[in-house]
């Protein structure tokens, strides 16, 4: 049997810097590190990602190569351009389950060609709170009965090419109003309410054969004071016991503020790792920040010490290690192909919700109000101006932040055809004030909302439900 130190390393899945595998990472993989997570900082194009995956696999064939590729607003492969497929909320709005399967299969085929073994998708969360800062367009909708078939369809499509899906963030993040990257959210549900609402999509995911489930860093008071990631009631009693899940349980990034907290990057993550394993987690993600070899060694040492002291049973660590290794199974061998937007555009067009009669009388002024993206998405190209400039000669495009509303107001004066593009305007007071000013003025304008539609009912309006390349393109084509 492997030593506790070796087994501890085998359940760690780490982020890193660079577009090639650093020497230390290759050494760690060869020595048994569970796997690596790819972020936008690690991506140039599909050929480079495939070469990077091959570098890691040359060190050990069953290394886990993971990526947060949800499509839509959360994309790593298309971080430089915007996603080639719309996001989950747009797929839910299109409400064509076969189309969702096809989109996910296209994503799975592309990931397989890149050598990825698991995508941390789909979100089985629901979009429930208007002020929710972390889920929004990443979920398939707010109705668990309507969203669940799309969760299952996405899993079926993604796993077609041997790329594991990971339903997240158990038990469901959408009704929480804090972002677990910074704070510890509370989900105020009774156990009966959880089974009627949040857990419904996870049950569908398990029935669809999802190979992994990712935990959410959130507290359900009915389950005690511990966040689900560290909570045996959540992971062992409910997820495995009541829901019957037998695959791998993956933690959300343990370096996030909700669990590492004030103990800091290595000490906090080390203790969180032990508690997550005891609770029933298998793969321990160390994600958003970059880790180095010595930090991973210290975290593994904390886990090994917990085995030596009897706090963490050896058989629990062995079980976790075996489940992580199963997620390193190489995907179906698939050639890299040029990115094809046709299927994504079909889905994006079907998702558009048109209110009133949004028609251009001539070349417009497009004001893209670019607000901060959610942390999980990070910065990437966004906006309608570049698309309409290409499709409608004479279009003028202006991009402003939420702090540039005065510039937007000045630009509006004298504009005949105006298109205002927002991303979850209802969550940004400055943007709401600008829209209120527009409504009270005599200016005619078309509103394009790319996030979760807010309560505003002004028209004419287009809702895309996604900020992906294809969703913005579909809206531009409609207007052109």
KEVOTOR-332115 format. One record per residue (C-alpha): residue number from 1; x, y, z. Coordinates in steps of 0.1 Angstrom, whole numbers, always signed. Example, Ala and Ser with C-alpha at 12.3 -4.5 7.8 and 13.67 -1.06 7.14 Angstrom:
2
atom n=1, east=+123, north=-45, up=+78
atom n=2, east=+137, north=-11, up=+71
//
This chain:
480
atom n=1, east=+0, north=+0, up=+0
atom n=2, east=+12, north=+35, up=-8
atom n=3, east=+24, north=+57, up=+21
atom n=4, east=+0, north=+84, up=+36
atom n=5, east=+22, north=+111, up=+19
atom n=6, east=+18, north=+95, up=-15
atom n=7, east=-19, north=+90, up=-11
atom n=8, east=-24, north=+125, up=+2
atom n=9, east=-7, north=+139, up=-30
atom n=10, east=-29, north=+117, up=-51
atom n=11, east=-61, north=+135, up=-41
atom n=12, east=-48, north=+170, up=-47
atom n=13, east=-58, north=+187, up=-80
atom n=14, east=-39, north=+220, up=-84
atom n=15, east=-39, north=+251, up=-105
atom n=16, east=-6, north=+265, up=-118
atom n=17, east=+9, north=+293, up=-139
atom n=18, east=+20, north=+290, up=-175
atom n=19, east=+10, north=+276, up=-208
atom n=20, east=+34, north=+247, up=-206
atom n=21, east=+37, north=+224, up=-176
atom n=22, east=+64, north=+237, up=-153
atom n=23, east=+91, north=+213, up=-143
atom n=24, east=+79, north=+211, up=-107
atom n=25, east=+44, north=+201, up=-118
atom n=26, east=+57, north=+174, up=-141
atom n=27, east=+78, north=+160, up=-112
atom n=28, east=+48, north=+161, up=-89
atom n=29, east=+26, north=+143, up=-115
atom n=30, east=+52, north=+117, up=-121
atom n=31, east=+54, north=+112, up=-83
atom n=32, east=+16, north=+108, up=-80
atom n=33, east=-1, north=+142, up=-78
atom n=34, east=-38, north=+137, up=-85
atom n=35, east=-41, north=+162, up=-113
atom n=36, east=-41, north=+198, up=-126
atom n=37, east=-67, north=+224, up=-133
atom n=38, east=-65, north=+246, up=-164
atom n=39, east=-76, north=+282, up=-162
atom n=40, east=-77, north=+310, up=-187
atom n=41, east=-41, north=+318, up=-178
atom n=42, east=-31, north=+284, up=-190
atom n=43, east=-48, north=+286, up=-224
atom n=44, east=-37, north=+300, up=-258
atom n=45, east=-56, north=+277, up=-282
atom n=46, east=-68, north=+241, up=-286
atom n=47, east=-35, north=+229, up=-300
atom n=48, east=-16, north=+243, up=-271
atom n=49, east=-40, north=+229, up=-245
atom n=50, east=-37, north=+195, up=-262
atom n=51, east=+1, north=+197, up=-260
atom n=52, east=-1, north=+208, up=-224
atom n=53, east=-23, north=+178, up=-215
atom n=54, east=+0, north=+155, up=-234
atom n=55, east=+30, north=+168, up=-214
atom n=56, east=+12, north=+159, up=-181
atom n=57, east=+0, north=+125, up=-194
atom n=58, east=+35, north=+117, up=-205
atom n=59, east=+45, north=+118, up=-168
atom n=60, east=+16, north=+96, up=-158
atom n=61, east=-12, north=+82, up=-181
atom n=62, east=-40, north=+85, up=-155
atom n=63, east=-34, north=+121, up=-144
atom n=64, east=-66, north=+141, up=-140
atom n=65, east=-67, north=+171, up=-163
atom n=66, east=-96, north=+194, up=-153
atom n=67, east=-111, north=+226, up=-166
atom n=68, east=-141, north=+249, up=-158
atom n=69, east=-157, north=+248, up=-192
atom n=70, east=-194, north=+255, up=-187
atom n=71, east=-199, north=+273, up=-220
atom n=72, east=-214, north=+308, up=-221
atom n=73, east=-199, north=+332, up=-196
atom n=74, east=-176, north=+307, up=-179
atom n=75, east=-152, north=+295, up=-206
atom n=76, east=-115, north=+288, up=-205
atom n=77, east=-110, north=+275, up=-240
atom n=78, east=-125, north=+306, up=-255
atom n=79, east=-112, north=+331, up=-229
atom n=80, east=-97, north=+353, up=-257
atom n=81, east=-129, north=+354, up=-279
atom n=82, east=-160, north=+345, up=-259
atom n=83, east=-176, north=+311, up=-260
atom n=84, east=-186, north=+292, up=-292
atom n=85, east=-217, north=+280, up=-274
atom n=86, east=-243, north=+298, up=-253
atom n=87, east=-244, north=+293, up=-216
atom n=88, east=-268, north=+272, up=-195
atom n=89, east=-295, north=+299, up=-189
atom n=90, east=-297, north=+305, up=-227
atom n=91, east=-300, north=+267, up=-233
atom n=92, east=-328, north=+267, up=-207
atom n=93, east=-345, north=+296, up=-224
atom n=94, east=-343, north=+278, up=-257
atom n=95, east=-358, north=+248, up=-239
atom n=96, east=-348, north=+222, up=-264
atom n=97, east=-334, north=+192, up=-245
atom n=98, east=-320, north=+176, up=-277
atom n=99, east=-303, north=+208, up=-286
atom n=100, east=-287, north=+210, up=-251
atom n=101, east=-274, north=+175, up=-256
atom n=102, east=-259, north=+184, up=-290
atom n=103, east=-243, north=+216, up=-276
atom n=104, east=-227, north=+197, up=-247
atom n=105, east=-215, north=+169, up=-271
atom n=106, east=-198, north=+195, up=-292
atom n=107, east=-182, north=+209, up=-261
atom n=108, east=-172, north=+173, up=-250
atom n=109, east=-157, north=+165, up=-284
atom n=110, east=-136, north=+197, up=-283
atom n=111, east=-124, north=+190, up=-247
atom n=112, east=-116, north=+154, up=-256
atom n=113, east=-94, north=+167, up=-285
atom n=114, east=-77, north=+189, up=-260
atom n=115, east=-69, north=+160, up=-237
atom n=116, east=-91, north=+171, up=-209
atom n=117, east=-104, north=+143, up=-187
atom n=118, east=-131, north=+162, up=-166
atom n=119, east=-150, north=+195, up=-171
atom n=120, east=-163, north=+210, up=-139
atom n=121, east=-198, north=+214, up=-154
atom n=122, east=-227, north=+216, up=-155
atom n=123, east=-241, north=+238, up=-128
atom n=124, east=-270, north=+219, up=-112
atom n=125, east=-277, north=+251, up=-92
atom n=126, east=-308, north=+271, up=-98
atom n=127, east=-311, north=+308, up=-106
atom n=128, east=-332, north=+318, up=-76
atom n=129, east=-320, north=+351, up=-60
atom n=130, east=-319, north=+383, up=-81
atom n=131, east=-289, north=+395, up=-60
atom n=132, east=-270, north=+362, up=-63
atom n=133, east=-234, north=+372, up=-73
atom n=134, east=-221, north=+338, up=-84
atom n=135, east=-246, north=+317, up=-103
atom n=136, east=-269, north=+337, up=-125
atom n=137, east=-266, north=+327, up=-162
atom n=138, east=-246, north=+296, up=-152
atom n=139, east=-277, north=+277, up=-142
atom n=140, east=-304, north=+263, up=-166
atom n=141, east=-332, north=+282, up=-149
atom n=142, east=-351, north=+288, up=-117
atom n=143, east=-377, north=+260, up=-119
atom n=144, east=-362, north=+227, up=-108
atom n=145, east=-386, north=+206, up=-129
atom n=146, east=-378, north=+225, up=-161
atom n=147, east=-340, north=+228, up=-154
atom n=148, east=-334, north=+192, up=-145
atom n=149, east=-338, north=+177, up=-180
atom n=150, east=-313, north=+201, up=-193
atom n=151, east=-288, north=+192, up=-165
atom n=152, east=-292, north=+156, up=-175
atom n=153, east=-289, north=+163, up=-212
atom n=154, east=-258, north=+183, up=-207
atom n=155, east=-242, north=+155, up=-188
atom n=156, east=-251, north=+129, up=-214
atom n=157, east=-237, north=+151, up=-242
atom n=158, east=-205, north=+160, up=-224
atom n=159, east=-197, north=+124, up=-214
atom n=160, east=-203, north=+111, up=-249
atom n=161, east=-166, north=+115, up=-257
atom n=162, east=-152, north=+102, up=-224
atom n=163, east=-149, north=+136, up=-207
atom n=164, east=-163, north=+133, up=-171
atom n=165, east=-190, north=+158, up=-161
atom n=166, east=-192, north=+172, up=-126
atom n=167, east=-226, north=+185, up=-114
atom n=168, east=-221, north=+215, up=-91
atom n=169, east=-223, north=+232, up=-65
atom n=170, east=-239, north=+206, up=-42
atom n=171, east=-264, north=+212, up=-26
atom n=172, east=-272, north=+242, up=-48
atom n=173, east=-259, north=+278, up=-46
atom n=174, east=-286, north=+298, up=-64
atom n=175, east=-306, north=+310, up=-34
atom n=176, east=-275, north=+321, up=-15
atom n=177, east=-266, north=+358, up=-17
atom n=178, east=-229, north=+357, up=-7
atom n=179, east=-201, north=+348, up=-30
atom n=180, east=-182, north=+318, up=-15
atom n=181, east=-149, north=+331, up=-31
atom n=182, east=-150, north=+357, up=-3
atom n=183, east=-175, north=+347, up=+24
atom n=184, east=-195, north=+317, up=+37
atom n=185, east=-230, north=+318, up=+23
atom n=186, east=-260, north=+304, up=+42
atom n=187, east=-288, north=+285, up=+24
atom n=188, east=-318, north=+288, up=+47
atom n=189, east=-337, north=+257, up=+37
atom n=190, east=-354, north=+229, up=+56
atom n=191, east=-345, north=+194, up=+45
atom n=192, east=-380, north=+191, up=+29
atom n=193, east=-375, north=+223, up=+9
atom n=194, east=-340, north=+210, up=-3
atom n=195, east=-356, north=+179, up=-16
atom n=196, east=-384, north=+198, up=-34
atom n=197, east=-361, north=+225, up=-49
atom n=198, east=-323, north=+225, up=-48
atom n=199, east=-317, north=+187, up=-48
atom n=200, east=-340, north=+180, up=-78
atom n=201, east=-314, north=+188, up=-105
atom n=202, east=-288, north=+168, up=-86
atom n=203, east=-311, north=+138, up=-85
atom n=204, east=-314, north=+142, up=-123
atom n=205, east=-277, north=+144, up=-127
atom n=206, east=-271, north=+112, up=-107
atom n=207, east=-298, north=+94, up=-127
atom n=208, east=-280, north=+105, up=-159
atom n=209, east=-248, north=+89, up=-148
atom n=210, east=-228, north=+119, up=-138
atom n=211, east=-193, north=+108, up=-129
atom n=212, east=-185, north=+135, up=-104
atom n=213, east=-203, north=+160, up=-81
atom n=214, east=-186, north=+192, up=-69
atom n=215, east=-194, north=+205, up=-35
atom n=216, east=-205, north=+240, up=-26
atom n=217, east=-190, north=+261, up=+2
atom n=218, east=-223, north=+269, up=+18
atom n=219, east=-240, north=+262, up=+51
atom n=220, east=-274, north=+246, up=+54
atom n=221, east=-284, north=+252, up=+90
atom n=222, east=-306, north=+221, up=+90
atom n=223, east=-274, north=+201, up=+84
atom n=224, east=-254, north=+219, up=+111
atom n=225, east=-228, north=+247, up=+111
atom n=226, east=-203, north=+232, up=+87
atom n=227, east=-203, north=+242, up=+50
atom n=228, east=-213, north=+213, up=+27
atom n=229, east=-177, north=+208, up=+16
atom n=230, east=-167, north=+199, up=+51
atom n=231, east=-199, north=+183, up=+63
atom n=232, east=-204, north=+145, up=+67
atom n=233, east=-242, north=+150, up=+68
atom n=234, east=-241, north=+167, up=+34
atom n=235, east=-216, north=+144, up=+16
atom n=236, east=-220, north=+110, up=+33
atom n=237, east=-255, north=+110, up=+46
atom n=238, east=-274, north=+129, up=+19
atom n=239, east=-253, north=+128, up=-13
atom n=240, east=-242, north=+92, up=-10
atom n=241, east=-268, north=+78, up=+14
atom n=242, east=-301, north=+94, up=+4
atom n=243, east=-293, north=+103, up=-32
atom n=244, east=-273, north=+72, up=-39
atom n=245, east=-243, north=+88, up=-56
atom n=246, east=-214, north=+64, up=-61
atom n=247, east=-189, north=+85, up=-82
atom n=248, east=-162, north=+110, up=-72
atom n=249, east=-170, north=+140, up=-49
atom n=250, east=-149, north=+170, up=-58
atom n=251, east=-145, north=+200, up=-36
atom n=252, east=-148, north=+235, up=-50
atom n=253, east=-115, north=+253, up=-46
atom n=254, east=-103, north=+249, up=-10
atom n=255, east=-83, north=+282, up=-12
atom n=256, east=-116, north=+302, up=-14
atom n=257, east=-124, north=+324, up=+15
atom n=258, east=-154, north=+304, up=+26
atom n=259, east=-133, north=+275, up=+38
atom n=260, east=-97, north=+285, up=+40
atom n=261, east=-107, north=+316, up=+59
atom n=262, east=-83, north=+334, up=+81
atom n=263, east=-59, north=+305, up=+85
atom n=264, east=-43, north=+314, up=+52
atom n=265, east=-33, north=+297, up=+19
atom n=266, east=-15, north=+266, up=+31
atom n=267, east=-25, north=+261, up=+68
atom n=268, east=-61, north=+269, up=+61
atom n=269, east=-62, north=+247, up=+30
atom n=270, east=-44, north=+219, up=+48
atom n=271, east=-70, north=+217, up=+76
atom n=272, east=-99, north=+222, up=+52
atom n=273, east=-85, north=+193, up=+31
atom n=274, east=-85, north=+169, up=+61
atom n=275, east=-120, north=+179, up=+71
atom n=276, east=-133, north=+175, up=+35
atom n=277, east=-118, north=+140, up=+33
atom n=278, east=-134, north=+130, up=+66
atom n=279, east=-167, north=+144, up=+54
atom n=280, east=-166, north=+122, up=+22
atom n=281, east=-149, north=+143, up=-5
atom n=282, east=-124, north=+126, up=-28
atom n=283, east=-106, north=+151, up=-51
atom n=284, east=-94, north=+183, up=-34
atom n=285, east=-93, north=+213, up=-58
atom n=286, east=-67, north=+240, up=-52
atom n=287, east=-78, north=+263, up=-78
atom n=288, east=-82, north=+300, up=-83
atom n=289, east=-47, north=+309, up=-71
atom n=290, east=-15, north=+293, up=-83
atom n=291, east=+2, north=+268, up=-60
atom n=292, east=+38, north=+258, up=-60
atom n=293, east=+56, north=+226, up=-51
atom n=294, east=+65, north=+234, up=-15
atom n=295, east=+29, north=+245, up=-8
atom n=296, east=+15, north=+213, up=-21
atom n=297, east=+40, north=+193, up=-1
atom n=298, east=+29, north=+211, up=+31
atom n=299, east=-8, north=+205, up=+24
atom n=300, east=+0, north=+168, up=+17
atom n=301, east=+19, north=+166, up=+50
atom n=302, east=-10, north=+179, up=+70
atom n=303, east=-32, north=+152, up=+54
atom n=304, east=-6, north=+125, up=+61
atom n=305, east=-3, north=+137, up=+97
atom n=306, east=-41, north=+134, up=+101
atom n=307, east=-38, north=+97, up=+90
atom n=308, east=-9, north=+91, up=+114
atom n=309, east=-28, north=+105, up=+143
atom n=310, east=-59, north=+85, up=+135
atom n=311, east=-81, north=+116, up=+128
atom n=312, east=-84, north=+106, up=+91
atom n=313, east=-89, north=+68, up=+85
atom n=314, east=-64, north=+53, up=+60
atom n=315, east=-92, north=+34, up=+42
atom n=316, east=-110, north=+67, up=+36
atom n=317, east=-79, north=+82, up=+20
atom n=318, east=-74, north=+50, up=-1
atom n=319, east=-110, north=+52, up=-13
atom n=320, east=-106, north=+89, up=-23
atom n=321, east=-74, north=+82, up=-42
atom n=322, east=-90, north=+54, up=-62
atom n=323, east=-119, north=+76, up=-72
atom n=324, east=-96, north=+105, up=-83
atom n=325, east=-75, north=+81, up=-104
atom n=326, east=-107, north=+70, up=-122
atom n=327, east=-113, north=+106, up=-133
atom n=328, east=-79, north=+105, up=-150
atom n=329, east=-90, north=+80, up=-176
atom n=330, east=-80, north=+95, up=-210
atom n=331, east=-110, north=+107, up=-231
atom n=332, east=-119, north=+93, up=-266
atom n=333, east=-91, north=+101, up=-290
atom n=334, east=-105, north=+129, up=-311
atom n=335, east=-87, north=+152, up=-337
atom n=336, east=-86, north=+189, up=-331
atom n=337, east=-109, north=+208, up=-356
atom n=338, east=-114, north=+245, up=-363
atom n=339, east=-139, north=+260, up=-339
atom n=340, east=-174, north=+258, up=-355
atom n=341, east=-199, north=+284, up=-344
atom n=342, east=-229, north=+271, up=-363
atom n=343, east=-245, north=+249, up=-336
atom n=344, east=-239, north=+275, up=-309
atom n=345, east=-255, north=+302, up=-331
atom n=346, east=-285, north=+280, up=-337
atom n=347, east=-289, north=+276, up=-300
atom n=348, east=-283, north=+313, up=-293
atom n=349, east=-309, north=+324, up=-318
atom n=350, east=-334, north=+300, up=-303
atom n=351, east=-328, north=+314, up=-269
atom n=352, east=-334, north=+351, up=-278
atom n=353, east=-364, north=+366, up=-260
atom n=354, east=-378, north=+395, up=-280
atom n=355, east=-400, north=+422, up=-263
atom n=356, east=-418, north=+448, up=-283
atom n=357, east=-404, north=+456, up=-318
atom n=358, east=-366, north=+462, up=-315
atom n=359, east=-358, north=+475, up=-350
atom n=360, east=-331, north=+498, up=-362
atom n=361, east=-339, north=+527, up=-384
atom n=362, east=-303, north=+532, up=-394
atom n=363, east=-267, north=+528, up=-382
atom n=364, east=-270, north=+529, up=-344
atom n=365, east=-249, north=+542, up=-315
atom n=366, east=-242, north=+511, up=-294
atom n=367, east=-234, north=+517, up=-257
atom n=368, east=-219, north=+486, up=-241
atom n=369, east=-220, north=+491, up=-203
atom n=370, east=-194, north=+467, up=-191
atom n=371, east=-198, north=+458, up=-155
atom n=372, east=-176, north=+434, up=-135
atom n=373, east=-181, north=+398, up=-145
atom n=374, east=-187, north=+372, up=-118
atom n=375, east=-154, north=+358, up=-104
atom n=376, east=-159, north=+324, up=-119
atom n=377, east=-161, north=+339, up=-154
atom n=378, east=-133, north=+364, up=-151
atom n=379, east=-125, north=+390, up=-178
atom n=380, east=-130, north=+382, up=-215
atom n=381, east=-143, north=+399, up=-246
atom n=382, east=-179, north=+411, up=-242
atom n=383, east=-202, north=+436, up=-259
atom n=384, east=-224, north=+441, up=-290
atom n=385, east=-207, north=+471, up=-305
atom n=386, east=-180, north=+451, up=-324
atom n=387, east=-206, north=+428, up=-339
atom n=388, east=-230, north=+456, up=-351
atom n=389, east=-200, north=+476, up=-364
atom n=390, east=-192, north=+447, up=-386
atom n=391, east=-228, north=+440, up=-397
atom n=392, east=-242, north=+475, up=-400
atom n=393, east=-218, north=+500, up=-416
atom n=394, east=-218, north=+533, up=-400
atom n=395, east=-225, north=+519, up=-365
atom n=396, east=-208, north=+538, up=-337
atom n=397, east=-197, north=+518, up=-306
atom n=398, east=-190, north=+531, up=-271
atom n=399, east=-179, north=+510, up=-242
atom n=400, east=-181, north=+524, up=-207
atom n=401, east=-179, north=+509, up=-172
atom n=402, east=-205, north=+515, up=-145
atom n=403, east=-184, north=+545, up=-135
atom n=404, east=-187, north=+560, up=-170
atom n=405, east=-224, north=+567, up=-170
atom n=406, east=-218, north=+605, up=-174
atom n=407, east=-199, north=+597, up=-207
atom n=408, east=-228, north=+575, up=-218
atom n=409, east=-254, north=+603, up=-211
atom n=410, east=-233, north=+628, up=-230
atom n=411, east=-231, north=+604, up=-260
atom n=412, east=-268, north=+598, up=-261
atom n=413, east=-276, north=+634, up=-269
atom n=414, east=-283, north=+636, up=-306
atom n=415, east=-282, north=+599, up=-312
atom n=416, east=-311, north=+587, up=-334
atom n=417, east=-308, north=+549, up=-331
atom n=418, east=-295, north=+538, up=-298
atom n=419, east=-288, north=+503, up=-285
atom n=420, east=-279, north=+500, up=-248
atom n=421, east=-263, north=+467, up=-238
atom n=422, east=-261, north=+456, up=-201
atom n=423, east=-250, north=+426, up=-180
atom n=424, east=-274, north=+421, up=-151
atom n=425, east=-284, north=+457, up=-149
atom n=426, east=-305, north=+451, up=-118
atom n=427, east=-274, north=+443, up=-97
atom n=428, east=-257, north=+476, up=-105
atom n=429, east=-272, north=+509, up=-91
atom n=430, east=-254, north=+532, up=-115
atom n=431, east=-267, north=+512, up=-145
atom n=432, east=-302, north=+512, up=-130
atom n=433, east=-300, north=+550, up=-127
atom n=434, east=-289, north=+554, up=-163
atom n=435, east=-318, north=+532, up=-175
atom n=436, east=-342, north=+552, up=-153
atom n=437, east=-328, north=+584, up=-169
atom n=438, east=-334, north=+570, up=-204
atom n=439, east=-369, north=+560, up=-196
atom n=440, east=-377, north=+595, up=-184
atom n=441, east=-361, north=+611, up=-214
atom n=442, east=-375, north=+613, up=-249
atom n=443, east=-348, north=+591, up=-263
atom n=444, east=-359, north=+560, up=-282
atom n=445, east=-336, north=+531, up=-275
atom n=446, east=-333, north=+493, up=-277
atom n=447, east=-321, north=+474, up=-247
atom n=448, east=-301, north=+442, up=-249
atom n=449, east=-296, north=+424, up=-216
atom n=450, east=-270, north=+396, up=-216
atom n=451, east=-273, north=+384, up=-181
atom n=452, east=-302, north=+373, up=-159
atom n=453, east=-331, north=+396, up=-169
atom n=454, east=-341, north=+419, up=-141
atom n=455, east=-375, north=+432, up=-131
atom n=456, east=-375, north=+461, up=-156
atom n=457, east=-402, north=+458, up=-183
atom n=458, east=-392, north=+486, up=-206
atom n=459, east=-393, north=+478, up=-243
atom n=460, east=-382, north=+473, up=-270
atom n=461, east=-358, north=+447, up=-257
atom n=462, east=-338, north=+416, up=-264
atom n=463, east=-327, north=+392, up=-237
atom n=464, east=-298, north=+369, up=-247
atom n=465, east=-294, north=+351, up=-213
atom n=466, east=-257, north=+348, up=-221
atom n=467, east=-227, north=+369, up=-228
atom n=468, east=-211, north=+343, up=-251
atom n=469, east=-197, north=+352, up=-285
atom n=470, east=-226, north=+334, up=-302
atom n=471, east=-253, north=+350, up=-280
atom n=472, east=-240, north=+385, up=-288
atom n=473, east=-237, north=+376, up=-324
atom n=474, east=-273, north=+363, up=-325
atom n=475, east=-286, north=+395, up=-311
atom n=476, east=-266, north=+416, up=-335
atom n=477, east=-278, north=+395, up=-365
atom n=478, east=-314, north=+400, up=-353
atom n=479, east=-310, north=+438, up=-352
atom n=480, east=-291, north=+439, up=-385
//
